[in-house]
Amino acid sequence: MSASPSPIGVAVFPVTPLQRNCTLVWCRKTMKAAIIDPGASVDGLLAAVAKQGLTLDAIWITHGHLDHAGGAAEMQEKTGLDIIGPHPDDQFWIDGIPAQGQMYGLPEARSFTPTRWLTNGDRLTLGETSWEVYHCPG
């Protein structure tokens, strides 16, 4: 018996001078995608979405550190999509993104206000897939 293919697709892209991972996930059935933690390199990430033939449907942020959230405002500006997450406790990290961006040579990094904050137990939908949020601070 062969295993059935996963209902989700995944691609990982190192971004920022720190080479942190930005993850692209998508529902294989609908080809709707979410970009998770667009720290920087927004144009390159959008090109990767297009190359895969996906429709970007969401921007998900796991936490407010510069290398994970530094490109969220630019991504939202270029796509018009909602920023979902992180947890409300990360507001102080988000507020500090511009100063951190200057320190790390990412002058385009801007703070943002998420469209929706995430807390433990929240659910996210992407195409025909469902995702549960686990809040894991620290």
C-alpha positions in Angstrom: 0.0 0.0 0.0 1.4 3.4 -0.9 1.0 6.5 1.2 -1.3 9.2 -0.1 0.4 12.5 -1.0 0.3 15.2 1.6 -2.5 17.7 1.1 0.0 20.5 1.7 3.1 21.7 -0.2 6.0 23.3 1.5 9.0 25.3 0.3 11.6 27.0 2.5 13.6 30.1 1.6 16.5 31.6 3.7 16.0 35.4 4.0 17.8 38.3 5.7 21.6 38.5 6.3 20.9 36.0 9.2 19.6 33.5 6.6 16.4 32.7 8.6 13.8 30.5 7.1 10.7 31.9 5.4 8.2 29.1 4.7 5.7 28.9 1.8 2.9 26.5 2.4 0.0 25.7 0.1 -3.1 23.6 -0.3 -2.3 21.2 -3.2 -6.0 21.0 -4.1 -6.7 24.7 -4.4 -3.2 26.0 -4.8 -3.9 28.7 -2.3 -0.7 29.6 -0.3 0.4 31.4 2.8 3.8 32.9 3.3 5.1 32.4 6.9 7.6 34.8 8.3 8.6 37.0 5.4 11.7 38.5 7.1 12.9 40.3 3.9 13.5 39.6 0.2 9.8 40.3 -0.5 10.2 40.6 -4.3 12.1 37.3 -4.4 9.4 35.6 -2.3 6.6 36.8 -4.5 8.5 35.6 -7.6 8.8 32.1 -5.9 5.0 32.1 -5.3 4.4 33.0 -9.0 6.9 30.4 -10.2 5.0 27.7 -8.2 1.7 28.8 -9.9 0.2 29.6 -6.5 -2.3 32.2 -5.4 -1.0 33.9 -2.3 -3.9 34.1 0.2 -2.3 35.0 3.6 0.7 36.4 5.4 1.3 34.4 8.7 3.7 35.7 11.3 4.9 33.3 14.0 6.7 35.9 16.1 7.8 39.6 16.0 11.5 39.3 15.6 13.0 41.3 12.7 14.3 38.3 10.8 10.8 36.7 10.8 8.5 39.8 10.5 10.7 42.5 9.0 9.2 42.1 5.5 5.6 41.7 6.6 4.6 45.4 6.1 6.1 45.4 2.6 4.5 42.1 1.7 1.1 43.5 2.8 1.7 46.7 0.8 2.5 44.7 -2.3 -0.3 42.1 -2.0 -3.1 43.8 -0.1 -3.3 40.7 2.1 -4.0 40.5 5.8 -1.2 40.0 8.3 -2.2 37.2 10.6 -0.2 36.9 13.8 1.8 36.9 15.9 0.7 36.8 19.5 -0.2 40.2 21.1 2.7 39.8 23.5 5.0 40.4 20.5 3.9 44.0 20.0 7.1 45.4 21.5 9.2 43.4 19.0 7.1 44.7 16.1 7.5 48.3 17.3 11.3 47.8 17.3 11.6 46.4 13.8 12.6 49.8 12.1 15.5 50.3 14.6 16.6 46.7 14.3 16.4 46.9 10.6 18.8 49.8 10.6 21.3 47.8 12.8 21.2 44.8 10.4 21.2 46.7 7.1 17.5 46.2 6.3 16.3 49.8 6.0 13.1 48.7 4.3 12.0 46.8 7.5 8.9 48.5 9.0 6.6 47.9 11.9 3.0 46.9 11.3 -0.3 46.3 13.0 -1.5 42.7 12.4 -5.0 42.4 10.9 -5.5 39.6 13.4 -3.5 38.6 16.4 -3.1 34.9 17.2 -3.5 33.1 20.5 -3.2 29.4 21.5 -5.9 27.3 20.0 -6.8 29.6 17.1 -7.5 28.0 13.8 -6.3 29.1 10.4 -7.7 27.9 7.1 -5.8 27.7 3.8 -7.7 26.4 0.9 -9.1 23.1 2.2 -6.5 22.7 5.0 -6.9 23.7 8.6 -4.1 24.7 10.9 -4.1 24.9 14.7 -2.1 27.6 16.5 0.2 26.6 19.4 1.5 29.5 21.4 5.1 28.5 22.5 6.8 31.6 24.0 10.5 31.6 24.8 
